[in-house]
Amino acid sequence: MRSKVIIRPLAVLVAFAASAVIASSVFAQGDVTKETDFRKIKPPSAHGTVLMNRSTASSTEVKPVVFPHWAHRDKYSCKACHTDIGFKLKSNTTGVTQADIEAGKYCGECHNGKAAFAATECGRCHSYGTEVKENRKFDDAVKGLPADHFGNKVDWVKALSEKKIKAGPLPGGKDDLQALDLDIIIPAAKFTPHPPDVKFPHKPHTEQIDCATCHTAIFKQQKGGNPEMNMMKIIAGQYCGVCHTKVAFPLDDCFRCHSQPAPKAEEPEKDKKDKKDEKTGE
């Protein structure tokens, strides 16, 4: 006798709501991931928050560092840290030590008690699993910024264009970024059916990073020079996914990139013939 499976909509809804609450509470306590996991429900404050545990993974005394990009990107450009200071784009691949920081390198460029709180306030960064009352709160940091539907729920590009945030250099540094106002259309027609083509705007990228960040370490600087690029590789953290899986607006926002007119589906010849026959009555 075949057993029946009864799905109760209310029970499913309650279970989903409970999972969302649990996930939100876990992330609020510092549970951040190094790689993208589309199965997890992340609150806006968790997007772009990186766990730095290269030196503390085996320690029972020193907690890993929790680095929130949102707390830094309203003042500084991406170039300030990833080019001028030398932080690699992939987390936990830069050999940072406490001695370096105390010598004014890496985080110590700003965290010297002048531009930002001193590096001797260890618990404000080594905060995995704890709540630091002294640190700026996410809701306060993004209050009044243009809203978005994904990631931090902040439209950072619009916020910069409206001068509600800065993309500045390091303290005492030179603001030498040159924005390039150039749009590139990237065909998405490798497969059929396919989504709309991608419009890549250089301007909002070059307001934050220099050309050498992408060319040629990530992209070959030539039209059609990256034929092996596809969504699976991007989701895996390559190409656009170097930033758009972790810090920049996430891949959930499909049509922010696939923004060109939708392709028209070709009508099969058989359907065309059937319509013609209907008109002629044959």
Secondary structure, 3 states (H helix, E strand, C coil): CCCCCCCCHHHHHHHHHHHHHHHHHHHHCCCCCCCCCCCCCCCHHHCCEEEECCCCCCCCCCCCEEEEHHHCCCCECHHHHHHHHCCCCCCCCCCCCHHHHHCCCHHHHCCCCCCCCCCCCHHHCCCCCCCCCCCCCHHHHHCCCCECCCCCCECHHHHHHCCCCCCECCCCCCCCCCCCCCEEEECCCCCCCCCCCEEEEHHHHHCCCCHHHHECCCECCCCCCCCCCCHHHHHCCCCCHHHHCCCCCCCCCHHHHCCCCCCCCCCCHHHHHHHHHHHHCC
